Amino acid sequence: FFMLEYPQIITEKVQCLTRLQRLENKSLEKSDIIITHDKWHKQFLLTHFNLNNKILLLPNSSFTPEIYMESNFLQKRLGVQGQKIVLHSGGFGKWFKCKELADSTYNWDKNVKLVFHVSHRVEDDKYFEEVYESDYRGKVLFSLNPVSTYELDSLVASADVGIALYSEKELGYRATYMGLAAGKIGNYLKCGVPIIATKLLSLSYIETYQCGILVEKEKDIASAINKILSNRDMYSKNAHRCYRELWHPESYLKKVGEII
């Protein structure tokens, strides 16, 4: 069983499981081997399920070494040469606190831009439209055209800071125990882009490696940006090290291969 997403359990919000959710949970307990992303996912399974099987780990990352490149992909695409870019790459929605993130730009330095690079169609999404049509005095920009896998690395590498916010209110335990399931974080690290993320225990490795800063409130993002930009080389070097030591799948896959 390759567990890419957390299974549904009974919570205050979910008092009854669907037939499909019950079948998924049953198949978890009956599988011989479970592959999931990290120790947080593993502990969740051991806490909520009756398991006597092997649990193996595999972060949500691509099988490539860390990337070192000079890139101005977003600066050219969006016409913001000479500006600092804070990138939010991937999904767009209230689960990722995108509106709160955009609203926080009011106290950012004037030469810092927030860029949403969106991974899916959002034209008919009312939440997206609300943010897209709001006036952020030119501080919030949108990259809505898809790119190839290779171009994505160039796009991410052109950012000065990567950002990843998660709403515990909307996502519950799926945010609390995000850990190494956050694909955008892995991609930022691979490209040496320092990170600002929600202060969650399962993301504490970001502070341990000193590859970014965790924030409790969106109002703290501005000072986090300034702190990273004041010593970006150190944060970027540590981002590469974090990806290499914690995220790169090679050592994990070796163990998966040996067991299977």
N, C-alpha and C positions, 0 to 999 in steps of 0.2 A: 504494500500500500504506500504510494508516494503521496504524502499529505502536504499538498501545496497551500491549502487554506485551513484555518482552524475549523474543526467540526462544531456544529451547534449543540449547545448544552442548555439545560433548563436554567433560566435566569429570571430576574424580575420582569424584564420586558418580554421574554419568551417563556410562556407557561406550558406550552404543548408543542412537541416536535411533530413535523410532518412525517408521512410514511417514508419518504426518500431520506430524510435526516436520520430516522431510526435505522434504516437499512445501512446507511453510511457508517453510523456508529457501531453497528453490529459487525460490519465487515472489518472495521479497525480492530476490534477485539479478536476476530477470528484469523487475521492475517499472521503469517509467520514472521515477516519483517516489515517494519514501518520505517520509511525514510521521511524525515522532516528537517526543518531548517536549522535549529539551534537548541541550546540547553533549555531555553524558555518554553519552546514548543514541546520538548521532551517532558519537562516537569508538569506541564499542563495535562498531557496525556496520562502520566502516571497518577496524577491527582484525581482525575475525573473518569478514568476508565479502568476496567479490570484487565490488565495486560500481563501476559507472561511471555511476550515475544521480544525480539531484538528491536531496538530503536537506534537507527543510524542517522547521522546528521549530514546535511548538504545545504549550504547557504544559497540564497536566491541570487546567484551571480553568473556571469558569463565566463567561459573557459578561455580566458585570455590574460596575459600578464598585465601589470600596471602600464598605463600609457603615459608617455612623455611627449608632448607636442605643443608647439606654439600655435595658437589658433585665434582667429578673429571672426569666426563663423557668424555668430549672432550680431556682432558689431556691424558687419557688412550687410547681413540680411535685414537688419532693422534700422540701419542708418544712424547708429549711435557710436561712431568712432570716438575714442577718448573717454568714454563713459565706463564706470564700473557696473558690472552686471551681477545681480543676485538672481539665480535661476531656480524656478520651480518646474521640474520636468516630470511628465507622466500624467496621471489622472487629474481631473478637476472636479471638485465637489465640496459639499459641506463636511464630508468625512476628513478632508485635508485642510479645512479651515481657510479656504482660498479667499473668501471675502474678508475675513479678519486680517489675513496677511496683506491683502491689497490696502485695506484701511490703515494698516500700520505705517504705510509709506509716508504719511503726512509729516513725520518727524525725521525722515531719512535725509542725509546730505543731498544737496541738489544734483550732484554728479553721479548719484547711484540710482540705477534703474532696476525695477523688478520685472522679470520676463517670465511669463507663463508659456512653456512649450507643452502643448496638449497632445496626448497620444491617441485621442479618439474624436469622433465627430461630436461637436457640442452646439451646432447651429440651432437646434430646437430645445436646448436646455435652458429653462427659465433662470436657474441659479447662475449659469454662465452669463446669460444676457444681462442680468442685474449688475454683475461686476464689469462686464465688457462695456456697457453703456454709461458707467459712472465716470465722473470727472476726477481723475487723480493727478491733474496738473502735469501730465506727460511723464509721470514716474512709473506708470504701469503699462507694459507693452505685451503684445501677444504674438507668439510664433505658432501658427495654426496649420502650416503645411507639413505633412509627414516627411520623414527623411529615412534613408537607408541605415542599416546597422552601422556601417563605417562612418557615415555622416553624423550619426548620433554621438559617437565618440568625439568628433571634431566640434560638434555643437556644445556638448557638455564641457569640453576642455576650454572653450572660449569664455566660460563664466568665471568670475572672481570668487563667488561663493555659491554653494548649493543649499537649498532650503527644503526641509521635509517636516511638515506639521501634521499631527494626527489628533483627531478629536476622540477622547475617551467617552464623551457623552454620546456620540454617534456610533462609534465602533466597539465600545465596551472593552472586553478582554482582548479583542483582536488588535486594539491599539496598545493597551497596557503591556502586552507581551509581544510586541512587534519584532524586536530582535533583528535577526539576520534575514527576515522575510522582506524587508524594505528594499526592493530592487533599485529604486532611485538612489538610495544611499550608497549601495554597492557601486553603482555606476559613477557617482561623484568621486568616491574614493579611488576607483580605478584610474580616473583621469587626473588625480591629484588636486581635486577641488575641495577646499575646506567646507565644513558643514555647519549649518545651524538647524537644530531639530528640537522637537518638543521634549521637555525634561521628563523622561520615562526611565524607570530602572533598567528596562531591557535595552535601552540605548546608551547606558552609562559607559560603554566601551569607547564612545566618541570622546568623552572627557579623559578616560584612562589613557588613550593613545594621544591625546592633545591634538586631534585632527579636526576639532570643531568646538562649538559651544552649544549647550542645551539651555533652553529658555522656558520659563514657566508661563510668561505672559507675552502677548504679541508686542506690547509696548517696549519690551526688552530687546527686540530684534535690532533696533538702530544701533544701540551701544555694542551689541555682539558683532555687527558688521564692522564697525570702526575698530574694534579690538582685533578682529581677524586681519583686516587690511593693514593694520599697523605692523603685523608680523606674519604676513601671508606665506613667505617662503618656509617658515618653520611649520605652519599648519599644513601646507601642501606636502612637504616631505613626510610628515607624519601620516597624512592621508594615504599616500602610497604604501607606507609601511603597514598601516592597518589593513589595507586591502590584501597585501601580500601575505601577512601573517594570519589574519582572521577570516577573510572573505574568499580568497582564491580557492576554487573547488578541488584542486589537484590532490591534496592530502586526504580530503574527505572521500573523494571518489576511489582512491586507492583502498581505503578501508571497506567501502561498499563493495568493491570488486572482490576483495579477499573473502568477505563474508558470504557473498552470493555464490 
